[in-house]
């Protein structure tokens, strides 16, 4: 079936392998020599501190492969990817789509599945205009990075089902809510056939009200292969009440074109042809 994603073999990173080894060794140590429990506990606690630091390092690769730039083949073609998180939004997303059309740009939308289900026509419209809808979890919980493995699996699989049902295409990329990645996420991604993606530059348009500042963050040093992050839901508003993403996007797309770059979806950029 063309639209289904295939499982990807899970290959734990050296950090994850070492963490599993520390846990197993500590467990064996306590069984064989119960008096050594403080050492076992210390090793496991130290490992958890390290893993916690990795969770809060969104562009890091300690917990699994992480796309922070497009592949070299896409960069050689002069491609960049503009990505939008947290939508769809009935007010902002249609206007983002019109701006993208006007600039003949294609983008990837990391939709929250719960919102996608609430605005099905909008999600179909994103796909109809040639953009991709990707997986940004089902509910976008603030506790996502601390979920157990079965809950992570439910979140990702239900989001895959919602988006596939609406667009006829299963998402191929996943970005964690707030960019906080659980140490348990990687095998779930592999099972769902999803690749993890963060960003090269993010506008922080949920924080800054000044569009010029957001534009600078995204376009200073802009280069082929960049993955840019904006929000079509939950972004700040300028002093006159305009969503920052709408104030930034026309100039950003102009700058991308003026630099000789072309905005394409992540899936198009990741294809080898
Ligand atoms: Zn988000």
py3Dmol code that shows the C-alpha trace and the ligand (Angstrom):
import py3Dmol

protein = """\
ATOM      1  CA  UNK A   1       0.000   0.000   0.000  1.00  0.00           C
ATOM      2  CA  UNK A   2       1.606   3.221  -1.203  1.00  0.00           C
ATOM      3  CA  UNK A   3       0.473   5.388   1.688  1.00  0.00           C
ATOM      4  CA  UNK A   4       1.476   3.153   4.566  1.00  0.00           C
ATOM      5  CA  UNK A   5       4.825   3.720   6.219  1.00  0.00           C
ATOM      6  CA  UNK A   6       7.133   0.808   6.751  1.00  0.00           C
ATOM      7  CA  UNK A   7       8.787   0.027  10.042  1.00  0.00           C
ATOM      8  CA  UNK A   8      12.371   1.181  10.331  1.00  0.00           C
ATOM      9  CA  UNK A   9      14.815  -1.141  12.135  1.00  0.00           C
ATOM     10  CA  UNK A  10      15.592   0.302  15.584  1.00  0.00           C
ATOM     11  CA  UNK A  11      19.294   0.776  16.237  1.00  0.00           C
ATOM     12  CA  UNK A  12      19.883   2.141  19.757  1.00  0.00           C
ATOM     13  CA  UNK A  13      22.504   4.909  19.980  1.00  0.00           C
ATOM     14  CA  UNK A  14      25.675   4.242  22.050  1.00  0.00           C
ATOM     15  CA  UNK A  15      24.191   6.383  24.857  1.00  0.00           C
ATOM     16  CA  UNK A  16      21.008   4.302  24.936  1.00  0.00           C
ATOM     17  CA  UNK A  17      22.985   1.037  24.814  1.00  0.00           C
ATOM     18  CA  UNK A  18      25.190   2.210  27.696  1.00  0.00           C
ATOM     19  CA  UNK A  19      22.104   3.250  29.688  1.00  0.00           C
ATOM     20  CA  UNK A  20      20.518  -0.191  29.211  1.00  0.00           C
ATOM     21  CA  UNK A  21      23.789  -1.800  30.293  1.00  0.00           C
ATOM     22  CA  UNK A  22      23.999   0.377  33.441  1.00  0.00           C
ATOM     23  CA  UNK A  23      20.435  -0.570  34.414  1.00  0.00           C
ATOM     24  CA  UNK A  24      21.028  -4.287  33.809  1.00  0.00           C
ATOM     25  CA  UNK A  25      24.345  -4.276  35.687  1.00  0.00           C
ATOM     26  CA  UNK A  26      22.827  -2.409  38.641  1.00  0.00           C
ATOM     27  CA  UNK A  27      19.962  -4.916  38.831  1.00  0.00           C
ATOM     28  CA  UNK A  28      22.325  -7.907  38.751  1.00  0.00           C
ATOM     29  CA  UNK A  29      24.604  -6.228  41.320  1.00  0.00           C
ATOM     30  CA  UNK A  30      21.744  -5.769  43.805  1.00  0.00           C
ATOM     31  CA  UNK A  31      20.613  -9.392  43.396  1.00  0.00           C
ATOM     32  CA  UNK A  32      24.113 -10.855  43.864  1.00  0.00           C
ATOM     33  CA  UNK A  33      25.461  -8.407  46.452  1.00  0.00           C
ATOM     34  CA  UNK A  34      22.525  -6.563  48.122  1.00  0.00           C
ATOM     35  CA  UNK A  35      24.991  -4.534  50.250  1.00  0.00           C
ATOM     36  CA  UNK A  36      26.155  -2.783  47.092  1.00  0.00           C
ATOM     37  CA  UNK A  37      22.748  -1.170  46.554  1.00  0.00           C
ATOM     38  CA  UNK A  38      24.021   2.421  47.170  1.00  0.00           C
ATOM     39  CA  UNK A  39      26.497   1.993  44.261  1.00  0.00           C
ATOM     40  CA  UNK A  40      23.823   0.555  42.004  1.00  0.00           C
ATOM     41  CA  UNK A  41      21.416   3.335  42.912  1.00  0.00           C
ATOM     42  CA  UNK A  42      24.121   5.977  42.359  1.00  0.00           C
ATOM     43  CA  UNK A  43      24.956   4.605  38.894  1.00  0.00           C
ATOM     44  CA  UNK A  44      21.303   4.530  37.831  1.00  0.00           C
ATOM     45  CA  UNK A  45      20.627   8.012  39.268  1.00  0.00           C
ATOM     46  CA  UNK A  46      23.687   9.449  37.475  1.00  0.00           C
ATOM     47  CA  UNK A  47      22.536   7.850  34.238  1.00  0.00           C
ATOM     48  CA  UNK A  48      19.053   9.354  34.654  1.00  0.00           C
ATOM     49  CA  UNK A  49      20.547  12.815  35.200  1.00  0.00           C
ATOM     50  CA  UNK A  50      22.444  12.467  31.936  1.00  0.00           C
ATOM     51  CA  UNK A  51      19.342  11.230  30.085  1.00  0.00           C
ATOM     52  CA  UNK A  52      17.347  14.141  31.510  1.00  0.00           C
ATOM     53  CA  UNK A  53      19.915  16.586  30.101  1.00  0.00           C
ATOM     54  CA  UNK A  54      19.555  14.872  26.703  1.00  0.00           C
ATOM     55  CA  UNK A  55      15.739  15.275  26.835  1.00  0.00           C
ATOM     56  CA  UNK A  56      16.222  19.036  27.202  1.00  0.00           C
ATOM     57  CA  UNK A  57      18.699  19.181  24.273  1.00  0.00           C
ATOM     58  CA  UNK A  58      16.238  19.262  21.347  1.00  0.00           C
ATOM     59  CA  UNK A  59      18.841  19.339  18.574  1.00  0.00           C
ATOM     60  CA  UNK A  60      21.024  16.633  20.108  1.00  0.00           C
ATOM     61  CA  UNK A  61      21.440  13.107  18.777  1.00  0.00           C
ATOM     62  CA  UNK A  62      22.226  11.199  21.995  1.00  0.00           C
ATOM     63  CA  UNK A  63      18.784   9.565  22.159  1.00  0.00           C
ATOM     64  CA  UNK A  64      18.388   8.755  18.466  1.00  0.00           C
ATOM     65  CA  UNK A  65      18.835  10.029  14.920  1.00  0.00           C
ATOM     66  CA  UNK A  66      17.726  13.639  14.672  1.00  0.00           C
ATOM     67  CA  UNK A  67      17.319  15.561  11.435  1.00  0.00           C
ATOM     68  CA  UNK A  68      18.607  19.069  12.211  1.00  0.00           C
ATOM     69  CA  UNK A  69      19.394  19.833   8.549  1.00  0.00           C
ATOM     70  CA  UNK A  70      18.189  18.433   5.245  1.00  0.00           C
ATOM     71  CA  UNK A  71      20.314  15.693   3.671  1.00  0.00           C
ATOM     72  CA  UNK A  72      23.348  16.799   1.631  1.00  0.00           C
ATOM     73  CA  UNK A  73      21.561  15.859  -1.624  1.00  0.00           C
ATOM     74  CA  UNK A  74      18.772  18.344  -0.835  1.00  0.00           C
ATOM     75  CA  UNK A  75      21.263  21.046   0.154  1.00  0.00           C
ATOM     76  CA  UNK A  76      23.065  20.469  -3.165  1.00  0.00           C
ATOM     77  CA  UNK A  77      19.733  21.097  -4.935  1.00  0.00           C
ATOM     78  CA  UNK A  78      19.431  24.418  -3.043  1.00  0.00           C
ATOM     79  CA  UNK A  79      16.452  23.263  -0.989  1.00  0.00           C
ATOM     80  CA  UNK A  80      15.221  24.469   2.395  1.00  0.00           C
ATOM     81  CA  UNK A  81      12.166  23.297   4.349  1.00  0.00           C
ATOM     82  CA  UNK A  82       9.776  25.621   6.132  1.00  0.00           C
ATOM     83  CA  UNK A  83       7.839  23.762   8.833  1.00  0.00           C
ATOM     84  CA  UNK A  84       4.803  24.859  10.864  1.00  0.00           C
ATOM     85  CA  UNK A  85       3.976  23.370  14.276  1.00  0.00           C
ATOM     86  CA  UNK A  86       0.874  23.075  16.432  1.00  0.00           C
ATOM     87  CA  UNK A  87      -1.848  23.681  13.830  1.00  0.00           C
ATOM     88  CA  UNK A  88      -4.158  23.587  12.161  1.00  0.00           C
ATOM     89  CA  UNK A  89      -5.803  26.853  13.144  1.00  0.00           C
ATOM     90  CA  UNK A  90      -8.968  28.008  11.341  1.00  0.00           C
ATOM     91  CA  UNK A  91      -7.872  31.656  11.358  1.00  0.00           C
ATOM     92  CA  UNK A  92      -4.147  31.414  10.622  1.00  0.00           C
ATOM     93  CA  UNK A  93      -3.602  28.223   8.575  1.00  0.00           C
ATOM     94  CA  UNK A  94      -5.715  29.280   5.528  1.00  0.00           C
ATOM     95  CA  UNK A  95      -3.770  32.540   5.352  1.00  0.00           C
ATOM     96  CA  UNK A  96      -0.466  30.684   5.636  1.00  0.00           C
ATOM     97  CA  UNK A  97      -1.604  28.456   2.744  1.00  0.00           C
ATOM     98  CA  UNK A  98      -2.431  31.515   0.600  1.00  0.00           C
ATOM     99  CA  UNK A  99       0.984  33.074   1.320  1.00  0.00           C
ATOM    100  CA  UNK A 100       2.739  29.812   0.418  1.00  0.00           C
ATOM    101  CA  UNK A 101       0.776  29.608  -2.862  1.00  0.00           C
ATOM    102  CA  UNK A 102       1.642  33.197  -3.712  1.00  0.00           C
ATOM    103  CA  UNK A 103       5.339  32.385  -3.302  1.00  0.00           C
ATOM    104  CA  UNK A 104       5.053  28.945  -4.946  1.00  0.00           C
ATOM    105  CA  UNK A 105       6.448  27.390  -1.796  1.00  0.00           C
ATOM    106  CA  UNK A 106       5.738  23.932  -0.368  1.00  0.00           C
ATOM    107  CA  UNK A 107       5.932  23.278   3.376  1.00  0.00           C
ATOM    108  CA  UNK A 108       5.489  20.625   6.053  1.00  0.00           C
ATOM    109  CA  UNK A 109       2.807  21.041   8.721  1.00  0.00           C
ATOM    110  CA  UNK A 110       3.391  19.267  12.047  1.00  0.00           C
ATOM    111  CA  UNK A 111      -0.230  19.102  13.106  1.00  0.00           C
ATOM    112  CA  UNK A 112      -1.571  18.121  16.515  1.00  0.00           C
ATOM    113  CA  UNK A 113      -3.865  15.194  15.659  1.00  0.00           C
ATOM    114  CA  UNK A 114      -6.579  16.294  18.092  1.00  0.00           C
ATOM    115  CA  UNK A 115      -6.765  19.648  16.280  1.00  0.00           C
ATOM    116  CA  UNK A 116      -6.562  17.940  12.894  1.00  0.00           C
ATOM    117  CA  UNK A 117      -9.598  15.826  13.802  1.00  0.00           C
ATOM    118  CA  UNK A 118     -11.447  18.996  14.856  1.00  0.00           C
ATOM    119  CA  UNK A 119     -10.676  20.742  11.533  1.00  0.00           C
ATOM    120  CA  UNK A 120     -10.716  17.931   8.952  1.00  0.00           C
ATOM    121  CA  UNK A 121     -11.410  20.138   5.916  1.00  0.00           C
ATOM    122  CA  UNK A 122      -8.459  22.352   6.770  1.00  0.00           C
ATOM    123  CA  UNK A 123      -6.132  19.352   6.952  1.00  0.00           C
ATOM    124  CA  UNK A 124      -7.415  18.071   3.602  1.00  0.00           C
ATOM    125  CA  UNK A 125      -6.854  21.543   2.163  1.00  0.00           C
ATOM    126  CA  UNK A 126      -3.222  21.568   3.362  1.00  0.00           C
ATOM    127  CA  UNK A 127      -2.665  18.290   1.510  1.00  0.00           C
ATOM    128  CA  UNK A 128      -4.689  19.357  -1.550  1.00  0.00           C
ATOM    129  CA  UNK A 129      -2.376  22.343  -2.018  1.00  0.00           C
ATOM    130  CA  UNK A 130       0.643  20.061  -2.180  1.00  0.00           C
ATOM    131  CA  UNK A 131       1.994  20.365   1.347  1.00  0.00           C
ATOM    132  CA  UNK A 132       2.704  17.512   3.742  1.00  0.00           C
ATOM    133  CA  UNK A 133       1.012  16.899   7.070  1.00  0.00           C
ATOM    134  CA  UNK A 134       3.347  15.329   9.611  1.00  0.00           C
ATOM    135  CA  UNK A 135       3.000  13.939  13.150  1.00  0.00           C
ATOM    136  CA  UNK A 136       3.295  16.257  16.170  1.00  0.00           C
ATOM    137  CA  UNK A 137       1.613  13.830  18.626  1.00  0.00           C
ATOM    138  CA  UNK A 138      -2.085  13.359  19.291  1.00  0.00           C
ATOM    139  CA  UNK A 139      -2.632  15.754  22.192  1.00  0.00           C
ATOM    140  CA  UNK A 140       0.613  17.774  22.484  1.00  0.00           C
ATOM    141  CA  UNK A 141       0.821  17.142  26.211  1.00  0.00           C
ATOM    142  CA  UNK A 142       3.381  19.055  28.272  1.00  0.00           C
ATOM    143  CA  UNK A 143       4.210  15.715  29.919  1.00  0.00           C
ATOM    144  CA  UNK A 144       4.884  13.933  26.604  1.00  0.00           C
ATOM    145  CA  UNK A 145       8.625  13.502  27.238  1.00  0.00           C
ATOM    146  CA  UNK A 146       7.847  11.666  30.485  1.00  0.00           C
ATOM    147  CA  UNK A 147       5.303   9.191  29.090  1.00  0.00           C
ATOM    148  CA  UNK A 148       5.930   5.463  29.332  1.00  0.00           C
ATOM    149  CA  UNK A 149       6.549   3.517  26.163  1.00  0.00           C
ATOM    150  CA  UNK A 150       2.968   2.259  25.737  1.00  0.00           C
ATOM    151  CA  UNK A 151       1.523   5.725  26.095  1.00  0.00           C
ATOM    152  CA  UNK A 152       4.054   7.095  23.584  1.00  0.00           C
ATOM    153  CA  UNK A 153       3.018   4.346  21.187  1.00  0.00           C
ATOM    154  CA  UNK A 154      -0.680   5.206  21.593  1.00  0.00           C
ATOM    155  CA  UNK A 155       0.020   8.932  21.010  1.00  0.00           C
ATOM    156  CA  UNK A 156       2.016   8.380  17.837  1.00  0.00           C
ATOM    157  CA  UNK A 157      -0.131   5.624  16.376  1.00  0.00           C
ATOM    158  CA  UNK A 158      -3.398   7.474  16.933  1.00  0.00           C
ATOM    159  CA  UNK A 159      -1.932  10.619  15.335  1.00  0.00           C
ATOM    160  CA  UNK A 160      -0.740   8.533  12.372  1.00  0.00           C
ATOM    161  CA  UNK A 161      -4.254   7.109  11.988  1.00  0.00           C
ATOM    162  CA  UNK A 162      -5.963  10.529  12.158  1.00  0.00           C
ATOM    163  CA  UNK A 163      -3.667  12.162   9.582  1.00  0.00           C
ATOM    164  CA  UNK A 164      -3.648   9.137   7.241  1.00  0.00           C
ATOM    165  CA  UNK A 165      -7.440   8.991   7.413  1.00  0.00           C
ATOM    166  CA  UNK A 166      -7.739  12.666   6.428  1.00  0.00           C
ATOM    167  CA  UNK A 167      -5.016  13.006   3.804  1.00  0.00           C
ATOM    168  CA  UNK A 168      -4.535   9.456   2.506  1.00  0.00           C
ATOM    169  CA  UNK A 169      -0.838   9.733   3.341  1.00  0.00           C
ATOM    170  CA  UNK A 170       0.803   8.459   6.520  1.00  0.00           C
ATOM    171  CA  UNK A 171       3.179  11.005   8.103  1.00  0.00           C
ATOM    172  CA  UNK A 172       6.860  10.194   7.660  1.00  0.00           C
ATOM    173  CA  UNK A 173       8.310  12.666  10.176  1.00  0.00           C
ATOM    174  CA  UNK A 174       7.743  13.332  13.853  1.00  0.00           C
ATOM    175  CA  UNK A 175       8.637  16.311  16.030  1.00  0.00           C
ATOM    176  CA  UNK A 176       8.060  16.065  19.793  1.00  0.00           C
ATOM    177  CA  UNK A 177       5.915  18.625  21.613  1.00  0.00           C
ATOM    178  CA  UNK A 178       8.208  21.489  22.741  1.00  0.00           C
ATOM    179  CA  UNK A 179      11.054  19.552  21.089  1.00  0.00           C
ATOM    180  CA  UNK A 180      11.477  17.501  24.298  1.00  0.00           C
ATOM    181  CA  UNK A 181      12.355  13.962  23.323  1.00  0.00           C
ATOM    182  CA  UNK A 182      11.798  10.968  25.591  1.00  0.00           C
ATOM    183  CA  UNK A 183      14.628   8.413  25.883  1.00  0.00           C
ATOM    184  CA  UNK A 184      11.921   5.803  25.171  1.00  0.00           C
ATOM    185  CA  UNK A 185      10.701   7.427  21.947  1.00  0.00           C
ATOM    186  CA  UNK A 186      13.143   5.992  19.425  1.00  0.00           C
ATOM    187  CA  UNK A 187      11.834   2.384  19.221  1.00  0.00           C
ATOM    188  CA  UNK A 188       8.284   3.756  18.914  1.00  0.00           C
ATOM    189  CA  UNK A 189       9.337   5.994  16.017  1.00  0.00           C
ATOM    190  CA  UNK A 190      10.971   3.024  14.304  1.00  0.00           C
ATOM    191  CA  UNK A 191       7.836   0.935  14.680  1.00  0.00           C
ATOM    192  CA  UNK A 192       5.691   3.725  13.195  1.00  0.00           C
ATOM    193  CA  UNK A 193       8.142   4.269  10.307  1.00  0.00           C
ATOM    194  CA  UNK A 194       8.759   7.852  11.456  1.00  0.00           C
ATOM    195  CA  UNK A 195      11.967   9.868  11.317  1.00  0.00           C
ATOM    196  CA  UNK A 196      12.647  12.406  14.056  1.00  0.00           C
ATOM    197  CA  UNK A 197      13.168  16.003  12.947  1.00  0.00           C
ATOM    198  CA  UNK A 198      13.988  19.134  14.915  1.00  0.00           C
ATOM    199  CA  UNK A 199      15.229  22.286  13.154  1.00  0.00           C
ATOM    200  CA  UNK A 200      18.213  24.275  11.961  1.00  0.00           C
ATOM    201  CA  UNK A 201      16.692  27.627  12.944  1.00  0.00           C
ATOM    202  CA  UNK A 202      13.549  28.394  14.875  1.00  0.00           C
ATOM    203  CA  UNK A 203      11.804  31.749  14.907  1.00  0.00           C
ATOM    204  CA  UNK A 204      10.545  31.503  18.512  1.00  0.00           C
ATOM    205  CA  UNK A 205       7.396  33.122  17.155  1.00  0.00           C
ATOM    206  CA  UNK A 206       5.502  31.894  20.201  1.00  0.00           C
ATOM    207  CA  UNK A 207       7.685  34.164  22.345  1.00  0.00           C
ATOM    208  CA  UNK A 208       8.605  37.241  20.324  1.00  0.00           C
ATOM    209  CA  UNK A 209       6.017  39.825  19.336  1.00  0.00           C
ATOM    210  CA  UNK A 210       8.443  41.678  17.092  1.00  0.00           C
ATOM    211  CA  UNK A 211       8.305  40.157  13.587  1.00  0.00           C
ATOM    212  CA  UNK A 212      11.668  41.686  12.669  1.00  0.00           C
ATOM    213  CA  UNK A 213      13.326  39.726  15.460  1.00  0.00           C
ATOM    214  CA  UNK A 214      11.709  36.462  14.348  1.00  0.00           C
ATOM    215  CA  UNK A 215      12.724  37.160  10.750  1.00  0.00           C
ATOM    216  CA  UNK A 216      16.325  37.792  11.785  1.00  0.00           C
ATOM    217  CA  UNK A 217      16.467  34.545  13.756  1.00  0.00           C
ATOM    218  CA  UNK A 218      15.278  32.608  10.696  1.00  0.00           C
ATOM    219  CA  UNK A 219      17.141  34.368   7.915  1.00  0.00           C
ATOM    220  CA  UNK A 220      20.525  35.380   9.395  1.00  0.00           C
ATOM    221  CA  UNK A 221      22.971  32.933   7.861  1.00  0.00           C
ATOM    222  CA  UNK A 222      20.185  31.191   5.944  1.00  0.00           C
ATOM    223  CA  UNK A 223      21.689  28.414   3.820  1.00  0.00           C
ATOM    224  CA  UNK A 224      20.733  25.507   1.587  1.00  0.00           C
ATOM    225  CA  UNK A 225      19.639  22.534   3.697  1.00  0.00           C
ATOM    226  CA  UNK A 226      18.116  24.615   6.506  1.00  0.00           C
ATOM    227  CA  UNK A 227      14.975  23.437   8.292  1.00  0.00           C
ATOM    228  CA  UNK A 228      13.041  26.446   9.599  1.00  0.00           C
ATOM    229  CA  UNK A 229      10.437  26.306  12.365  1.00  0.00           C
ATOM    230  CA  UNK A 230       7.394  28.555  12.749  1.00  0.00           C
ATOM    231  CA  UNK A 231       3.911  28.042  14.258  1.00  0.00           C
ATOM    232  CA  UNK A 232       0.527  28.313  12.522  1.00  0.00           C
ATOM    233  CA  UNK A 233      -1.180  27.985  15.906  1.00  0.00           C
ATOM    234  CA  UNK A 234      -0.170  29.535  19.215  1.00  0.00           C
ATOM    235  CA  UNK A 235       2.225  32.128  17.804  1.00  0.00           C
ATOM    236  CA  UNK A 236       2.455  35.616  19.307  1.00  0.00           C
ATOM    237  CA  UNK A 237       0.685  38.623  17.871  1.00  0.00           C
ATOM    238  CA  UNK A 238       2.197  41.917  16.804  1.00  0.00           C
ATOM    239  CA  UNK A 239       1.074  45.196  18.420  1.00  0.00           C
ATOM    240  CA  UNK A 240      -1.704  45.552  15.836  1.00  0.00           C
ATOM    241  CA  UNK A 241      -2.940  42.008  16.574  1.00  0.00           C
ATOM    242  CA  UNK A 242      -1.509  40.257  13.478  1.00  0.00           C
ATOM    243  CA  UNK A 243      -0.246  36.715  14.151  1.00  0.00           C
ATOM    244  CA  UNK A 244       3.554  37.004  13.948  1.00  0.00           C
ATOM    245  CA  UNK A 245       3.809  34.122  11.467  1.00  0.00           C
ATOM    246  CA  UNK A 246       1.702  36.079   8.940  1.00  0.00           C
ATOM    247  CA  UNK A 247       3.829  39.203   9.413  1.00  0.00           C
ATOM    248  CA  UNK A 248       7.058  37.243   8.910  1.00  0.00           C
ATOM    249  CA  UNK A 249       6.234  34.745   6.174  1.00  0.00           C
ATOM    250  CA  UNK A 250       6.075  36.991   3.046  1.00  0.00           C
ATOM    251  CA  UNK A 251       9.472  38.565   3.732  1.00  0.00           C
ATOM    252  CA  UNK A 252      10.978  35.219   4.769  1.00  0.00           C
ATOM    253  CA  UNK A 253       9.849  33.561   1.533  1.00  0.00           C
ATOM    254  CA  UNK A 254      11.177  36.549  -0.458  1.00  0.00           C
ATOM    255  CA  UNK A 255      14.562  36.189   1.243  1.00  0.00           C
ATOM    256  CA  UNK A 256      14.618  32.446   0.568  1.00  0.00           C
ATOM    257  CA  UNK A 257      13.992  33.073  -3.149  1.00  0.00           C
ATOM    258  CA  UNK A 258      16.443  35.993  -3.238  1.00  0.00           C
ATOM    259  CA  UNK A 259      19.111  33.622  -1.870  1.00  0.00           C
ATOM    260  CA  UNK A 260      18.464  31.269  -4.804  1.00  0.00           C
ATOM    261  CA  UNK A 261      16.875  28.646  -2.541  1.00  0.00           C
ATOM    262  CA  UNK A 262      13.627  26.737  -3.012  1.00  0.00           C
ATOM    263  CA  UNK A 263      11.240  25.802  -0.184  1.00  0.00           C
ATOM    264  CA  UNK A 264      10.137  22.156  -0.414  1.00  0.00           C
ATOM    265  CA  UNK A 265       8.505  19.658   1.933  1.00  0.00           C
ATOM    266  CA  UNK A 266      10.695  17.527   4.193  1.00  0.00           C
ATOM    267  CA  UNK A 267       9.605  14.380   2.355  1.00  0.00           C
ATOM    268  CA  UNK A 268      10.591  15.877  -1.022  1.00  0.00           C
ATOM    269  CA  UNK A 269      13.933  17.010   0.414  1.00  0.00           C
ATOM    270  CA  UNK A 270      14.625  13.597   1.938  1.00  0.00           C
ATOM    271  CA  UNK A 271      14.007  11.792  -1.364  1.00  0.00           C
ATOM    272  CA  UNK A 272      17.182  10.816  -3.162  1.00  0.00           C
ATOM    273  CA  UNK A 273      16.003  11.672  -6.669  1.00  0.00           C
TER     274      UNK A 273
END
"""
ligand_1 = """\
1
ZN
Zn 4.386 22.011 19.324
"""
view = py3Dmol.view(width=600, height=400)
view.addModel(protein, "pdb")
view.setStyle({"model": 0}, {"cartoon": {"style": "trace"}})
view.addModel(ligand_1, "xyz")
view.setStyle({"model": 1}, {"stick": {}})
view.zoomTo()
view.show()
